[in-house]
Amino acid sequence: MLLPVIAMLALINGCSSSGFENDVKQMAKYQCEMKKLMAKGESESAQAEMDKLQKEVEEFAKKMETKYDEKKMTEKEKKEMDSKANKIMTEELKKCD
């Protein structure tokens, strides 16, 4: 569910570095929250929280698809942004506990 959005974020072009970084950090936050909810098990309350979070992620993904257009990027730009996004995501997920 989150991987396609992360991949899309990795393809960001024509934005400020801090905007890109903040968007990747937000996706890492969502991923961390989902991980914590999954650890709670399959209780009704955990499932309700996961459903709510999934809706938030989907809304965020739609905004990012509108904000960033990967069709306007070269392969080199895509690779550079993918590398940058992966680095940010890795660092942010290390903080997830």
Residue frames as a rotation matrix with the C-alpha (Angstrom) as fourth column:
MET 1
0.571 0.821 0.000 0.00
0.821 -0.571 0.000 0.00
0.000 0.000 -1.000 0.00
LEU 2
0.729 -0.303 -0.613 2.69
0.024 -0.885 0.465 2.53
-0.684 -0.354 -0.638 0.94
LEU 3
-0.168 -0.912 0.374 5.37
0.509 0.245 0.825 1.39
-0.844 0.329 0.422 -1.48
PRO 4
0.060 0.183 0.981 3.74
0.984 -0.176 -0.028 2.87
0.167 0.967 -0.191 -4.61
VAL 5
0.951 0.295 0.091 3.43
0.269 -0.936 0.226 6.21
0.152 -0.190 -0.970 -2.87
ILE 6
0.484 -0.854 -0.193 7.04
0.050 -0.193 0.980 6.07
-0.874 -0.484 -0.050 -1.74
ALA 7
-0.245 -0.551 0.798 8.11
0.838 0.294 0.460 5.24
-0.488 0.781 0.390 -5.26
MET 8
0.483 0.499 0.719 6.06
0.787 -0.607 -0.108 8.16
0.383 0.618 -0.686 -6.55
LEU 9
0.953 -0.161 -0.258 7.69
0.027 -0.799 0.600 10.47
-0.303 -0.579 -0.757 -4.04
ALA 10
0.113 -0.976 0.185 11.06
0.399 0.215 0.892 9.29
-0.910 -0.027 0.413 -5.23
LEU 11
-0.204 -0.131 0.970 10.21
0.977 0.028 0.210 10.61
-0.055 0.991 0.122 -8.67
ILE 12
0.656 0.516 -0.550 9.60
0.562 -0.821 -0.100 14.18
-0.503 -0.244 -0.829 -7.58
ASN 13
-0.317 -0.729 0.607 10.91
0.943 -0.312 0.117 16.92
0.104 0.610 0.786 -9.83
GLY 14
-0.366 0.109 0.924 10.98
0.355 -0.902 0.247 20.69
0.860 0.418 0.291 -9.86
CYS 15
0.784 0.620 -0.030 10.37
0.256 -0.279 0.926 21.23
0.565 -0.734 -0.377 -6.16
SER 16
0.314 -0.680 0.663 12.36
-0.811 -0.555 -0.186 22.73
0.494 -0.479 -0.725 -3.37
SER 17
-0.485 -0.608 -0.628 14.64
-0.159 0.768 -0.621 20.40
0.860 -0.202 -0.469 -1.51
SER 18
-0.931 0.140 0.337 12.91
-0.341 -0.004 -0.940 21.05
-0.130 -0.990 0.052 1.79
GLY 19
0.027 0.991 -0.134 9.47
-0.982 0.002 -0.187 20.44
-0.185 0.137 0.973 0.24
PHE 20
0.204 -0.060 -0.977 10.63
-0.508 0.847 -0.158 17.12
0.837 0.529 0.143 -1.14
GLU 21
-0.774 -0.588 -0.235 12.27
-0.080 0.459 -0.885 16.20
0.628 -0.666 -0.402 2.14
ASN 22
-0.676 0.586 0.447 9.16
-0.670 -0.237 -0.703 17.09
-0.306 -0.775 0.553 4.12
ASP 23
0.304 0.820 -0.485 6.97
-0.937 0.350 0.004 14.99
0.173 0.453 0.875 1.83
VAL 24
-0.055 -0.405 -0.912 9.24
-0.194 0.901 -0.388 11.96
0.979 0.155 -0.128 2.18
LYS 25
-0.943 -0.289 0.162 9.36
-0.189 0.067 -0.980 12.48
0.272 -0.955 -0.118 5.95
GLN 26
-0.236 0.937 0.258 5.57
-0.944 -0.157 -0.291 12.59
-0.232 -0.312 0.921 6.04
MET 27
0.431 0.368 -0.824 5.41
-0.634 0.774 0.014 9.30
0.643 0.516 0.566 4.16
ALA 28
-0.534 -0.674 -0.510 7.91
-0.013 0.609 -0.793 7.81
0.845 -0.417 -0.334 6.62
LYS 29
-0.794 0.322 0.516 5.71
-0.600 -0.276 -0.751 9.01
-0.099 -0.906 0.413 9.47
TYR 30
0.273 0.938 -0.212 2.72
-0.960 0.281 0.009 7.25
0.068 0.201 0.977 7.91
GLN 31
0.186 -0.278 -0.942 4.74
-0.297 0.898 -0.324 4.09
0.936 0.341 0.084 7.44
CYS 32
-0.847 -0.531 0.026 5.90
-0.141 0.177 -0.974 4.19
0.512 -0.829 -0.225 11.06
GLU 33
-0.441 0.771 0.460 2.36
-0.863 -0.223 -0.454 4.71
-0.248 -0.597 0.763 12.33
MET 34
0.456 0.611 -0.647 1.15
-0.780 0.625 0.041 1.78
0.429 0.486 0.761 10.23
LYS 35
-0.279 -0.663 -0.695 3.92
-0.112 0.741 -0.662 -0.43
0.954 -0.107 -0.282 11.63
LYS 36
-0.922 -0.048 0.383 2.90
-0.377 -0.108 -0.920 0.45
0.086 -0.993 0.082 15.18
LEU 37
-0.026 0.994 0.103 -0.75
-0.981 -0.006 -0.193 -0.25
-0.191 -0.106 0.976 14.46
MET 38
0.328 0.090 -0.940 0.08
-0.536 0.837 -0.107 -3.61
0.778 0.539 0.323 12.91
ALA 39
-0.699 -0.667 -0.259 1.97
-0.113 0.461 -0.880 -4.52
0.706 -0.586 -0.398 16.07
LYS 40
-0.568 0.568 0.596 -1.22
-0.809 -0.253 -0.530 -3.98
-0.151 -0.783 0.603 18.08
GLY 41
-0.824 0.269 0.499 -2.78
0.237 0.963 -0.127 -6.95
-0.515 0.014 -0.857 16.40
GLU 42
-0.811 0.542 0.218 -6.18
0.256 -0.007 0.967 -7.35
0.525 0.840 -0.133 14.83
SER 43
-0.551 0.637 -0.539 -8.36
0.634 -0.100 -0.767 -5.76
-0.542 -0.764 -0.349 17.47
GLU 44
0.347 0.787 0.511 -11.34
0.938 -0.304 -0.168 -3.70
0.023 0.537 -0.843 16.34
SER 45
0.805 -0.058 -0.590 -9.78
0.133 -0.952 0.274 -0.50
-0.578 -0.299 -0.759 17.62
ALA 46
-0.272 -0.960 -0.060 -6.48
0.018 -0.067 0.998 -1.18
-0.962 0.271 0.035 15.85
GLN 47
-0.418 0.190 0.888 -8.34
0.874 0.353 0.335 -2.01
-0.249 0.916 -0.314 12.63
ALA 48
0.699 0.715 0.010 -10.36
0.703 -0.684 -0.196 1.21
-0.133 0.144 -0.981 12.90
GLU 49
0.480 -0.620 -0.621 -7.16
-0.136 -0.751 0.646 3.21
-0.867 -0.225 -0.445 13.37
MET 50
-0.540 -0.700 0.467 -5.54
0.320 0.342 0.884 1.44
-0.778 0.627 0.040 10.41
ASP 51
0.052 0.657 0.752 -8.55
0.995 0.033 -0.098 2.22
-0.089 0.753 -0.652 8.21
LYS 52
0.877 0.257 -0.405 -8.39
0.291 -0.956 0.023 5.88
-0.381 -0.138 -0.914 9.21
LEU 53
0.073 -0.949 -0.307 -4.64
-0.178 -0.315 0.932 6.01
-0.981 -0.013 -0.192 8.58
GLN 54
-0.448 -0.215 0.868 -5.04
0.706 0.510 0.491 4.31
-0.549 0.833 -0.077 5.21
LYS 55
0.578 0.719 0.385 -7.52
0.815 -0.482 -0.323 7.01
-0.047 0.500 -0.865 4.15
GLU 56
0.732 -0.392 -0.557 -5.05
-0.123 -0.881 0.457 9.70
-0.670 -0.266 -0.693 5.20
VAL 57
-0.320 -0.910 0.264 -2.28
0.096 0.246 0.964 8.01
-0.942 0.334 0.008 3.20
GLU 58
-0.144 0.353 0.925 -4.52
0.955 0.296 0.036 7.76
-0.261 0.888 -0.379 0.14
GLU 59
0.883 0.462 -0.086 -5.42
0.439 -0.876 -0.200 11.47
-0.167 0.139 -0.976 0.38
PHE 60
0.373 -0.841 -0.392 -1.75
-0.261 -0.501 0.825 12.35
-0.890 -0.206 -0.406 0.78
ALA 61
-0.421 -0.534 0.734 -0.86
0.488 0.548 0.679 10.20
-0.765 0.644 0.030 -2.24
LYS 62
0.373 0.643 0.669 -3.47
0.924 -0.189 -0.333 11.96
-0.088 0.742 -0.664 -4.39
LYS 63
0.908 -0.086 -0.410 -2.06
-0.020 -0.986 0.163 15.34
-0.419 -0.139 -0.897 -3.41
MET 64
-0.017 -1.000 0.003 1.44
-0.178 0.005 0.984 14.17
-0.984 0.016 -0.178 -4.26
GLU 65
-0.201 0.011 0.980 0.34
0.846 0.506 0.168 12.85
-0.493 0.863 -0.111 -7.66
THR 66
0.784 0.526 0.329 -1.08
0.618 -0.712 -0.333 16.29
0.059 0.464 -0.884 -8.40
LYS 67
0.798 -0.495 -0.344 1.90
-0.202 -0.757 0.621 18.12
-0.568 -0.426 -0.704 -6.93
TYR 68
-0.258 -0.966 -0.030 4.57
-0.535 0.117 0.836 16.10
-0.804 0.231 -0.547 -8.71
ASP 69
0.815 0.522 -0.253 4.43
-0.470 0.339 -0.815 14.93
-0.340 0.783 0.522 -12.31
GLU 70
0.122 -0.816 0.566 6.87
-0.048 0.564 0.824 12.11
-0.991 -0.128 0.029 -13.02
LYS 71
0.605 0.172 0.778 6.12
0.702 0.345 -0.623 12.23
-0.376 0.923 0.088 -16.75
LYS 72
0.966 -0.216 0.139 8.14
-0.127 -0.871 -0.474 15.43
0.223 0.441 -0.869 -17.02
MET 73
0.520 -0.797 0.307 11.31
-0.585 -0.071 0.808 13.85
-0.622 -0.600 -0.503 -15.66
THR 74
0.213 -0.577 -0.789 14.30
-0.787 0.378 -0.489 12.32
0.580 0.724 -0.373 -17.37
GLU 75
0.686 -0.021 -0.727 15.57
0.239 0.951 0.198 8.90
0.687 -0.310 0.657 -16.29
LYS 76
-0.413 -0.908 -0.073 18.57
0.457 -0.137 -0.879 10.58
0.788 -0.396 0.471 -14.65
GLU 77
-0.496 0.307 0.812 16.31
-0.642 -0.759 -0.106 12.86
0.584 -0.574 0.574 -12.60
LYS 78
0.613 0.773 -0.163 14.18
-0.506 0.543 0.670 9.90
0.606 -0.328 0.724 -11.57
LYS 79
0.361 -0.569 -0.739 17.24
0.551 0.769 -0.324 7.97
0.753 -0.290 0.591 -10.37
GLU 80
-0.667 -0.643 0.377 18.61
0.125 -0.596 -0.793 10.96
0.734 -0.482 0.478 -8.44
MET 81
-0.188 0.690 0.699 15.31
-0.843 -0.478 0.245 11.59
0.503 -0.544 0.672 -6.70
ASP 82
0.704 0.402 -0.586 14.87
-0.140 0.887 0.440 7.89
0.696 -0.228 0.681 -5.95
SER 83
-0.113 -0.858 -0.501 18.28
0.601 0.342 -0.723 7.80
0.791 -0.383 0.477 -4.31
LYS 84
-0.759 -0.144 0.635 17.56
-0.274 -0.814 -0.512 10.94
0.591 -0.562 0.578 -2.28
ALA 85
0.216 0.934 0.286 14.13
-0.799 0.000 0.602 9.67
0.562 -0.358 0.746 -1.18
ASN 86
0.571 -0.049 -0.819 15.55
0.226 0.969 0.100 6.30
0.789 -0.242 0.564 -0.14
LYS 87
-0.526 -0.841 -0.124 18.22
0.432 -0.139 -0.891 8.00
0.733 -0.522 0.436 1.97
ILE 88
-0.588 0.385 0.711 15.70
-0.658 -0.739 -0.145 10.25
0.469 -0.553 0.688 3.72
MET 89
0.478 0.852 -0.213 13.25
-0.601 0.495 0.628 7.38
0.640 -0.172 0.748 4.23
THR 90
0.211 -0.495 -0.843 15.94
0.451 0.814 -0.365 5.12
0.867 -0.303 0.395 5.70
GLU 91
-0.805 -0.561 0.193 17.02
0.137 -0.492 -0.860 7.79
0.577 -0.666 0.473 8.17
GLU 92
-0.352 0.752 0.557 13.48
-0.839 -0.517 0.167 8.60
0.414 -0.409 0.813 9.22
LEU 93
0.564 0.620 -0.545 12.47
-0.368 0.780 0.507 4.96
0.739 -0.086 0.668 9.66
LYS 94
-0.347 -0.755 -0.556 15.46
0.378 0.429 -0.820 4.41
0.858 -0.495 0.137 11.96
LYS 95
-0.867 0.050 0.496 13.69
-0.402 -0.659 -0.636 6.78
0.295 -0.750 0.591 14.37
CYS 96
0.059 0.984 -0.169 10.51
-0.709 0.160 0.687 4.72
0.703 0.079 0.707 14.28
ASP 97
-0.903 -0.329 -0.278 9.98
-0.041 0.707 -0.706 2.91
0.429 -0.626 -0.651 17.57
